[in-house]
């Protein structure tokens, strides 16, 4: 699954043909956690020319009250590609409300002999890439404000992620550069959408262990140190 990712630099025109709206600002994130309820930039199929800032954890339009919105948001951080066309929370969005979620890395844990080891995963070229996402808008009945939110789609893992995320063997869907614009097309058929919901080539990715700063509840984590390589002696003869 994917509950943590990074966006340490803001995308440029070379990454996406989109700009910030007037008044919007971006703060780099060495880590964004899905449970922090923070807004992150996305590019939607409705306004592909702009970056918009949505909450991570999709709230479907049909949710009736605030209490239910809080409950479902925790369950919709990730959307499984295998069931996304059937689940009530996702089946409308996957067909009509797709988005790109810019990132330059993400985090997963490897379980070995009762211990969990954190890894940072990114592309070998260190470029910004796009998670395949879906989005929705929901009207809060308490204050009548519209809440925009998104979910990251996941699929079965490739060889690299199967080694790291070795318990559930899942990974976020990463779109190739050539498929980013296609993902935002409004008239895609189900079969065309499904062609994108596949593991990213592992030969184009790299991963390394990081320190357990990522699990700290007291220290500041949105710092460059969190993505620095960290050596665990006990892993020396494992790989």
C-alpha positions in Angstrom: 0.0 0.0 0.0 1.1 3.6 0.0 0.6 5.8 3.1 3.6 8.0 2.8 5.3 9.8 -0.1 7.5 12.8 -0.9 7.5 15.8 -3.1 10.7 17.7 -2.3 10.6 20.1 -5.3 7.7 21.6 -7.1 7.1 20.3 -10.6 8.3 22.5 -13.5 6.9 23.1 -16.9 9.1 20.2 -18.1 7.2 17.9 -15.7 3.7 19.0 -16.5 2.0 21.5 -18.6 0.3 23.0 -15.6 0.7 26.1 -13.4 -0.2 27.2 -9.9 -3.4 29.2 -9.5 -2.9 32.8 -8.3 -2.6 32.8 -4.5 -1.6 29.1 -4.2 1.7 28.2 -2.6 3.7 25.0 -2.4 5.8 23.8 0.5 8.1 21.0 -0.2 7.4 17.7 1.6 10.1 15.3 2.4 7.3 13.2 3.8 3.5 13.5 3.6 1.6 11.0 5.7 -1.9 10.0 4.7 -3.2 10.5 8.2 -2.0 14.1 8.6 -5.0 15.5 6.7 -2.8 17.8 4.6 -3.5 19.2 1.1 -1.2 18.1 -1.7 -1.1 19.2 -5.4 -2.9 17.1 -8.0 -3.8 17.6 -11.7 -7.3 16.6 -12.5 -9.0 15.8 -15.8 -11.4 18.7 -15.2 -8.7 21.4 -15.0 -5.5 19.8 -16.4 -3.9 23.3 -16.9 -3.7 23.9 -13.1 -2.3 22.4 -10.0 -5.0 22.0 -7.4 -4.6 21.2 -3.7 -6.8 18.3 -2.5 -6.9 16.3 0.7 -5.5 12.7 0.7 -8.3 10.2 1.5 -11.2 10.3 -0.9 -14.7 11.3 0.4 -17.3 10.2 -2.1 -20.0 12.8 -3.1 -22.8 10.7 -1.6 -21.6 10.7 2.0 -24.4 12.2 4.2 -22.6 13.6 7.2 -19.3 14.8 8.7 -18.9 11.7 11.0 -19.2 9.4 8.0 -16.8 11.5 6.0 -14.1 11.0 8.7 -14.7 7.3 8.9 -14.5 6.7 5.1 -11.5 8.9 4.5 -9.3 6.5 6.5 -10.5 3.7 4.3 -10.0 5.4 0.9 -6.4 6.5 1.1 -5.6 3.8 -1.4 -7.9 2.2 -4.0 -7.2 -1.3 -5.2 -7.0 -1.6 -9.0 -8.6 -5.0 -8.9 -11.9 -3.8 -7.4 -11.9 -0.1 -8.3 -14.6 -0.5 -10.9 -17.0 -2.2 -8.5 -16.6 -0.4 -5.1 -19.3 2.2 -4.5 -16.6 4.7 -3.3 -14.6 4.5 -6.5 -16.6 3.3 -9.4 -17.9 6.7 -10.5 -14.5 8.5 -10.0 -12.4 5.9 -11.9 -14.6 6.5 -15.0 -15.0 10.3 -14.8 -12.7 11.9 -12.2 -9.1 10.8 -12.6 -6.0 12.8 -11.6 -2.2 12.8 -11.5 -0.5 12.9 -8.1 3.0 14.3 -8.4 5.7 12.7 -6.3 9.4 12.1 -6.3 9.5 9.1 -3.9 7.5 7.0 -1.5 8.1 4.9 1.6 7.5 1.2 2.4 8.4 -1.2 5.1 10.2 -4.6 4.8 9.4 -7.2 7.4 12.2 -9.6 8.3 12.5 -11.8 11.4 10.0 -9.8 13.3 11.5 -6.4 12.5 10.3 -3.7 10.1 12.8 -1.8 8.0 11.8 1.4 6.3 12.8 2.0 2.6 12.7 5.0 0.4 11.8 4.2 -3.2 12.2 6.5 -6.3 13.0 6.4 -10.0 16.6 5.9 -10.9 16.6 9.2 -12.8 15.3 10.9 -9.6 12.7 12.7 -11.7 9.2 13.6 -10.5 6.6 11.0 -11.5 2.8 10.6 -11.2 0.8 8.2 -9.2 -2.5 7.3 -10.9 -5.3 8.8 -8.8 -9.0 9.4 -8.6 -10.7 12.4 -7.0 -14.2 13.5 -5.8 -15.9 16.5 -4.3 -18.2 16.4 -1.3 -20.3 19.1 0.3 -19.9 19.3 4.1 -23.5 19.8 5.5 -22.1 21.6 8.5 -20.6 24.6 6.8 -21.7 24.0 3.2 -18.1 24.0 2.0 -16.9 21.8 -0.8 -14.2 19.3 0.1 -11.9 18.0 -2.7 -10.1 14.8 -2.0 -8.1 12.0 -3.8 -7.0 8.4 -3.5 -3.9 6.7 -4.9 -4.5 3.6 -6.9 -2.5 0.5 -6.0 -1.7 -2.7 -7.9 0.3 -5.9 -7.4 4.0 -5.2 -6.8 6.8 -5.5 -9.3 9.9 -7.6 -8.4 11.6 -4.7 -6.5 8.6 -3.9 -4.3 7.8 -7.6 -3.8 11.1 -7.8 -1.9 10.5 -4.7 0.1 6.7 -4.8 0.7 7.0 -8.5 1.2 3.9 -8.9 3.4 1.1 -7.6 1.2 3.2 -7.2 -2.0 1.4 -4.0 -3.3 2.7 -0.8 -4.8 1.2 2.5 -6.0 0.4 2.7 -9.7 3.0 4.9 -11.3 2.1 6.2 -14.8 4.7 6.4 -17.6 5.2 9.9 -19.0 3.6 8.8 -22.2 0.4 7.8 -20.4 0.0 10.8 -18.1 -2.1 12.8 -20.6 -4.0 9.8 -21.6 -5.0 9.2 -18.0 -6.7 12.6 -17.9 -8.8 12.1 -21.1 -12.5 12.2 -20.3 -13.7 9.6 -22.8 -11.6 6.6 -21.8 -13.3 3.2 -21.8 -12.9 0.8 -19.0 -10.4 -1.4 -20.9 -8.3 1.6 -21.8 -8.2 2.7 -18.1 -7.2 -0.9 -17.0 -4.2 -0.9 -19.3 -2.6 1.7 -17.0 -3.2 -0.2 -13.8 0.0 -2.2 -13.9 3.2 -2.4 -11.9 5.9 0.1 -13.0 9.1 -1.5 -14.5 11.3 -2.4 -11.6 14.5 -1.8 -13.7 13.6 1.9 -13.7 13.3 2.2 -9.9 15.7 2.1 -7.0 15.3 1.7 -3.2 17.4 2.0 -0.1 17.0 1.7 3.6 16.5 4.8 5.7 16.6 5.5 9.5 13.6 4.9 11.8 13.2 8.7 12.1 10.1 8.1 10.0 8.4 6.3 12.9 9.2 9.0 15.5 6.3 10.6 17.2 8.3 13.5 18.8 10.9 14.6 16.2 10.3 16.8 13.2 10.1 14.5 10.1 9.7 16.9 7.2 13.4 17.4 6.8 16.0 16.2 4.3 17.5 13.7 6.8 14.5 11.5 6.6 15.4 10.3 3.0 19.1 9.9 3.7 20.4 6.3 3.3 20.9 4.4 6.6 22.7 1.1 6.9 21.4 -1.8 9.0 24.2 -4.3 9.7 21.8 -7.2 10.0 20.7 -6.8 6.4 24.2 -7.1 5.1 23.9 -10.8 4.2 20.2 -10.9 3.4 20.3 -9.5 -0.2 
